[in-house]
């Protein structure tokens, strides 16, 4: 699956996150979070798992997190990937 266009999904509300995806030649994941020191490795692992499940090998993923739980991270990633790959 290829990221074909620049998209976003989510909100900046507490306990949620914004996901920004855009096409790129390599895969990079940038995480900004209110809980980055404690949970960046878990946020990154969840994002990588969704990308791997969909076979995404290239693209830029930017995350602005406000304390989202695992299910919210997965849901936002799935939504963003759906938008980025359609059409």
Secondary structure, DSSP 4 states (H G I P E B T S, - for coil): ----S-EEEE-SSTT-EEEEEE--SSEEEEEEETTHHHHHHHHHHHHHHHHHHTT--SEEEEEEESS--HHHHHHHHHHHHHHHH--
